[in-house]
Amino acid sequence: MDYRVGLTETARDDLGAVVRFLAAQSPEAAARIGHEILDTALALSLLPYRGAPLRRRPGLRKLSHRHWLIFYQVNESARWVEVVRIWDGRQHPATLQLP
């Protein structure tokens, strides 16, 4: 049985920021990469534990797509995957705020 996948408001804002930033250079690339990131996140419905666990944040996992990191948590009892952040891995890591 598959898991349901959802994005927090922060993760949706993150994705929107990625697309807006890329659209300044190429609207086509922005749409393509935005869909790729979203498809990667939604694919967690089949393999929710494929991302690496974060050592300093128990319960959070990380999955990458190109330069972007998808941070998420799995609620096994509810069969729910919640994407909490979508982050450009080229940014300074000290500015990343995770729940």
Summary of the structure (lengths in Angstrom):
residues: 99
radius of gyration: 13.3
end to end distance: 27.6
largest distance: 42.8
contacts: 264
relative contact order: 0.22
helix: 37%
strand: 29%
